């Protein structure tokens, strides 16, 4: 633990040129007294670190000194490619590895480029989870599953009360929810319990497996499987243009393929796949007067009642 901290201290000074004890303590999450002790230990080990006295002083490395500790190991290199999703890294237990990797990368840059990471961070940020994702702690099974994924180790775990032995290919974070992908299936991580990693063996990974493509295909299949009903709707030209905004994305292809020829006023009739009447009601009411439900009758009646209530509200003096 201390060795890693000493290395981080040297890399910080190499990347930034000089830092006060307070700045180093904040970066390393230790006390200033610990920083002073670490600097003394580095000096005794032959690292040319010295203190600038006076206002604006701090610790610096001797000009021209370059540590050779900037080579990334495999774990750090892998974590560096995920540095755009820091919360995901922390939940998988890779936050410290990623921080070390970023320090090594910064230290390897020429002096004129060392502000590049900070400059980029001030301008771009990836917020992967959805706006309204719950702030629940990460699932307990996430960390061991992440370790198994990195090392290609099989796991045995309880999933919804049934024991399964799986070969974990990858992890996907979607709108704040973690999923585990195997070669042929997807599982929600928060439904796993008692994960045991088989540390005595590795599984042979299919080198042609593409996690992003697999997830896209399976998630699309899942979305389509939810669309168990159809509603028949007349859409005005404006309503048809709004179809991609208000309808389920998985339903768009079928809806457009079913569209008939426009009538004399430009309205078209489509058969729209929906999950349920309740969901369809929410979608249709967003179209306002740009859509007319033809079938089923109960949805048409519900929207007619909503229109009457709106008229009563807005028709008052």
C-alpha positions as CSV (number, residue, x, y, z in Angstrom):
1,X,0.0,0.0,0.0
2,X,2.8,2.5,0.9
3,X,4.8,1.5,-2.1
4,X,1.9,2.3,-4.4
5,X,1.5,5.7,-2.6
6,X,5.2,6.5,-2.9
7,X,5.0,5.8,-6.6
8,X,1.9,7.9,-7.0
9,X,3.7,10.8,-5.2
10,X,6.6,10.7,-7.6
11,X,4.4,10.5,-10.6
12,X,2.3,13.5,-9.3
13,X,5.4,15.6,-9.0
14,X,6.7,14.5,-12.3
15,X,3.4,15.3,-14.1
16,X,2.8,18.6,-12.4
17,X,6.2,20.0,-11.8
18,X,5.7,20.9,-8.1
19,X,3.0,20.6,-5.4
20,X,2.5,21.7,-1.9
21,X,2.2,19.2,1.0
22,X,-1.5,20.1,1.3
23,X,-2.1,19.4,-2.5
24,X,-0.3,16.1,-2.3
25,X,-2.2,15.1,0.9
26,X,-5.5,15.9,-0.9
27,X,-4.6,13.9,-4.0
28,X,-3.2,10.9,-2.0
29,X,-6.0,11.1,0.6
30,X,-3.5,11.1,3.5
31,X,-2.4,13.7,6.1
32,X,0.3,16.3,5.4
33,X,2.5,14.6,8.1
34,X,2.3,11.4,6.1
35,X,3.3,13.3,3.0
36,X,6.4,14.7,4.8
37,X,7.4,11.2,5.9
38,X,6.9,9.8,2.4
39,X,9.1,12.6,0.9
40,X,11.8,11.8,3.5
41,X,11.6,8.1,2.6
42,X,11.9,8.9,-1.1
43,X,15.0,11.1,-0.5
44,X,16.6,8.4,1.5
45,X,16.0,5.9,-1.4
46,X,17.8,8.2,-3.8
47,X,14.8,9.9,-5.5
48,X,15.9,13.6,-6.0
49,X,12.9,15.3,-4.4
50,X,13.4,18.6,-2.6
51,X,11.4,21.3,-0.8
52,X,11.0,24.8,-2.2
53,X,10.8,27.2,0.8
54,X,8.8,30.4,1.0
55,X,5.6,31.6,-0.5
56,X,4.4,29.4,-3.4
57,X,6.9,26.7,-2.4
58,X,6.3,23.0,-2.2
59,X,7.9,19.7,-3.2
60,X,9.6,19.3,-6.6
61,X,11.8,16.8,-8.4
62,X,15.2,17.8,-9.6
63,X,15.0,19.3,-13.1
64,X,15.5,16.6,-15.7
65,X,14.7,13.7,-13.4
66,X,12.4,11.2,-15.0
67,X,11.1,8.1,-13.2
68,X,11.0,4.8,-15.1
69,X,7.8,3.8,-13.4
70,X,5.5,5.0,-16.2
71,X,5.0,1.7,-17.9
72,X,1.4,0.5,-17.6
73,X,0.8,-3.1,-16.5
74,X,-2.1,-5.0,-18.0
75,X,-4.7,-4.1,-15.4
76,X,-3.8,-0.4,-15.5
77,X,-4.0,-0.4,-19.3
78,X,-7.4,-2.0,-19.3
79,X,-8.7,0.4,-16.6
80,X,-7.4,3.4,-18.6
81,X,-9.7,2.5,-21.5
82,X,-12.6,2.7,-19.1
83,X,-11.6,6.0,-17.5
84,X,-14.5,7.8,-19.2
85,X,-16.9,6.0,-16.8
86,X,-15.3,6.6,-13.4
87,X,-18.4,5.6,-11.4
88,X,-18.4,2.2,-13.1
89,X,-14.7,1.8,-12.4
90,X,-15.3,2.5,-8.7
91,X,-18.2,0.0,-8.5
92,X,-16.1,-2.7,-10.1
93,X,-13.3,-2.1,-7.6
94,X,-10.9,-0.6,-10.2
95,X,-10.8,3.0,-9.1
96,X,-7.3,2.9,-7.6
97,X,-5.9,1.0,-10.6
98,X,-7.4,3.6,-13.0
99,X,-6.0,6.5,-10.9
100,X,-2.5,5.0,-11.1
101,X,-2.8,4.4,-14.8
102,X,-3.9,8.0,-15.4
103,X,-0.9,9.3,-13.3
104,X,1.5,7.1,-15.4
105,X,0.0,8.4,-18.6
106,X,0.3,12.0,-17.5
107,X,3.9,11.5,-16.3
108,X,4.9,10.1,-19.7
109,X,3.6,13.2,-21.5
110,X,6.0,16.0,-22.5
111,X,5.9,19.1,-20.2
112,X,3.9,21.1,-22.8
113,X,1.2,18.5,-22.9
114,X,0.7,17.8,-19.2
115,X,-2.4,20.0,-18.9
116,X,-4.2,18.0,-21.6
117,X,-6.1,15.6,-19.2
118,X,-7.3,18.6,-17.1
119,X,-8.2,20.6,-20.2
120,X,-10.3,17.7,-21.6
121,X,-11.9,17.0,-18.3
122,X,-13.1,20.6,-18.0
123,X,-14.8,20.3,-21.4
124,X,-16.2,16.8,-21.7
125,X,-18.0,14.5,-19.3
126,X,-19.8,11.2,-19.9
127,X,-22.7,10.6,-17.6
128,X,-23.6,7.0,-18.5
129,X,-26.6,6.3,-16.2
130,X,-30.0,7.8,-17.0
131,X,-31.2,11.0,-15.3
132,X,-33.6,9.3,-13.0
133,X,-31.5,6.1,-12.1
134,X,-31.8,5.3,-8.4
135,X,-28.7,5.9,-6.2
136,X,-28.6,2.5,-4.8
137,X,-25.2,1.0,-3.8
138,X,-23.6,-1.3,-6.4
139,X,-24.7,-5.0,-6.2
140,X,-22.5,-7.1,-3.9
141,X,-21.9,-9.6,-6.7
142,X,-20.5,-6.9,-9.0
143,X,-16.9,-6.9,-7.7
144,X,-16.3,-10.7,-7.9
145,X,-18.0,-10.9,-11.3
146,X,-15.8,-8.1,-12.6
147,X,-12.7,-10.0,-11.4
148,X,-13.9,-13.1,-13.1
149,X,-14.6,-11.2,-16.3
150,X,-11.1,-9.7,-16.4
151,X,-9.4,-13.1,-15.7
152,X,-11.7,-15.3,-17.9
153,X,-12.6,-17.4,-14.8
154,X,-15.8,-19.4,-14.6
155,X,-18.1,-18.7,-11.6
156,X,-20.7,-20.6,-9.7
157,X,-23.5,-18.5,-8.2
158,X,-27.1,-18.4,-7.1
159,X,-29.3,-16.6,-9.6
160,X,-32.9,-16.2,-8.5
161,X,-32.4,-19.0,-6.1
162,X,-31.0,-21.5,-8.6
163,X,-27.3,-22.5,-8.8
164,X,-25.6,-21.8,-12.1
165,X,-22.1,-22.2,-13.4
166,X,-21.3,-19.5,-16.0
167,X,-18.5,-18.3,-18.1
168,X,-18.7,-14.5,-17.7
169,X,-17.8,-12.7,-20.9
170,X,-18.5,-9.1,-20.0
171,X,-20.4,-6.5,-18.0
172,X,-22.8,-3.8,-19.3
173,X,-24.0,-0.8,-17.4
174,X,-27.3,0.4,-18.7
175,X,-29.2,3.3,-17.1
176,X,-27.6,2.6,-13.7
177,X,-28.3,-1.2,-13.9
178,X,-25.5,-3.7,-14.3
179,X,-25.8,-6.8,-16.5
180,X,-23.6,-9.8,-17.0
181,X,-23.1,-11.2,-20.5
182,X,-22.2,-14.8,-21.1
183,X,-21.7,-16.3,-24.6
184,X,-25.4,-16.8,-25.1
185,X,-27.3,-15.0,-22.4
186,X,-27.7,-11.9,-20.3
187,X,-28.3,-11.7,-16.5
188,X,-29.0,-8.8,-14.1
189,X,-26.1,-8.6,-11.6
190,X,-28.3,-7.5,-8.7
191,X,-30.1,-10.9,-8.9
192,X,-26.9,-12.9,-8.2
193,X,-25.9,-14.2,-4.8
194,X,-23.0,-16.2,-3.3
195,X,-20.7,-15.8,-6.3
196,X,-17.7,-18.2,-6.2
197,X,-14.8,-17.7,-8.7
198,X,-13.1,-20.9,-10.0
199,X,-9.6,-19.6,-9.4
200,X,-8.1,-23.0,-10.5
201,X,-9.0,-22.7,-14.1
202,X,-9.9,-20.4,-17.0
203,X,-12.4,-20.8,-19.8
204,X,-11.5,-20.4,-23.5
205,X,-13.0,-17.2,-24.7
206,X,-14.6,-17.0,-28.2
207,X,-12.3,-14.5,-29.9
208,X,-15.0,-13.4,-32.3
209,X,-17.3,-12.4,-29.5
210,X,-18.3,-8.7,-29.7
211,X,-19.8,-7.5,-26.5
212,X,-21.3,-4.3,-27.9
213,X,-22.9,-6.1,-30.9
214,X,-24.2,-9.0,-28.7
215,X,-25.7,-6.5,-26.2
216,X,-27.3,-4.5,-29.0
217,X,-28.9,-7.6,-30.5
218,X,-30.1,-9.1,-27.3
219,X,-31.4,-5.9,-25.8
220,X,-33.3,-5.2,-29.1
221,X,-34.8,-8.7,-28.9
222,X,-35.9,-8.1,-25.3
223,X,-37.4,-4.8,-26.1
224,X,-39.4,-6.3,-29.0
225,X,-40.6,-9.2,-26.8
226,X,-42.3,-6.6,-24.5
227,X,-44.5,-5.3,-27.3
228,X,-47.4,-7.8,-27.0
229,X,-50.2,-5.6,-28.2
230,X,-51.0,-3.4,-31.2
231,X,-53.1,-0.3,-31.6
232,X,-54.4,1.2,-34.8
233,X,-53.7,4.9,-35.1
234,X,-54.4,7.7,-37.6
235,X,-51.5,10.2,-37.6
236,X,-51.5,13.7,-39.0
237,X,-48.3,14.7,-41.0
238,X,-47.0,16.3,-37.8
239,X,-47.9,13.3,-35.7
240,X,-46.1,10.9,-38.1
241,X,-43.0,13.1,-37.8
242,X,-43.3,12.8,-34.0
243,X,-43.6,9.0,-34.1
244,X,-39.9,8.5,-33.3
245,X,-40.1,10.8,-30.3
246,X,-43.2,9.4,-28.6
247,X,-43.3,5.7,-29.7
248,X,-41.1,2.9,-28.4
249,X,-37.9,2.7,-30.6
250,X,-38.4,-1.1,-31.0
251,X,-41.8,-0.4,-32.5
252,X,-40.8,2.1,-35.2
253,X,-39.9,-0.4,-37.9
254,X,-43.2,-2.2,-37.7
255,X,-45.2,1.0,-37.5
256,X,-43.6,2.5,-40.5
257,X,-43.9,-0.7,-42.5
258,X,-47.6,-0.8,-41.8
259,X,-48.3,2.8,-42.8
260,X,-50.9,3.1,-45.5
261,X,-51.2,5.8,-48.2
262,X,-52.0,9.3,-46.9
263,X,-55.6,10.4,-47.2
264,X,-56.8,13.6,-48.6
265,X,-55.6,15.6,-45.6
266,X,-52.3,13.8,-45.4
267,X,-53.2,11.6,-42.5
268,X,-51.8,8.0,-42.5
269,X,-53.0,4.9,-40.5
270,X,-50.4,2.7,-38.8
271,X,-50.4,-0.4,-36.7
272,X,-48.3,0.4,-33.6
273,X,-46.8,-2.3,-31.4
274,X,-47.2,-1.4,-27.7
275,X,-46.4,-3.0,-24.3
276,X,-49.8,-2.6,-22.8
277,X,-52.9,-0.3,-22.9
278,X,-51.5,1.7,-20.0
279,X,-48.3,2.4,-21.9
280,X,-50.2,3.1,-25.1
281,X,-52.4,5.6,-23.3
282,X,-49.2,7.5,-22.1
283,X,-47.8,7.5,-25.6
284,X,-51.0,8.5,-27.4
285,X,-51.8,11.4,-25.1
286,X,-48.5,12.9,-25.9
287,X,-49.5,13.2,-29.5
288,X,-52.4,15.5,-28.6
289,X,-54.6,16.3,-31.5
290,X,-52.1,14.9,-34.0
291,X,-53.2,11.3,-33.5
292,X,-56.6,9.5,-33.4
293,X,-56.8,6.0,-32.0
294,X,-59.1,3.7,-34.1
295,X,-58.6,0.5,-32.2
296,X,-58.9,-0.9,-29.5
297,X,-62.2,0.8,-28.4
298,X,-61.2,1.0,-24.7
299,X,-58.1,3.0,-25.5
300,X,-60.1,5.3,-27.7
301,X,-62.7,5.8,-25.0
302,X,-60.0,6.6,-22.4
303,X,-58.5,9.2,-24.6
304,X,-61.9,10.7,-25.4
305,X,-62.5,11.0,-21.6
306,X,-59.1,12.7,-21.2
307,X,-60.0,15.1,-24.0
308,X,-63.3,16.0,-22.4
309,X,-61.6,16.7,-19.0
310,X,-59.0,18.9,-20.8
311,X,-61.8,20.8,-22.5
312,X,-63.5,21.3,-19.2
313,X,-60.3,22.6,-17.6
314,X,-59.3,25.0,-20.5
315,X,-62.9,26.0,-21.5
316,X,-63.4,27.9,-18.2
317,X,-63.5,31.7,-18.4
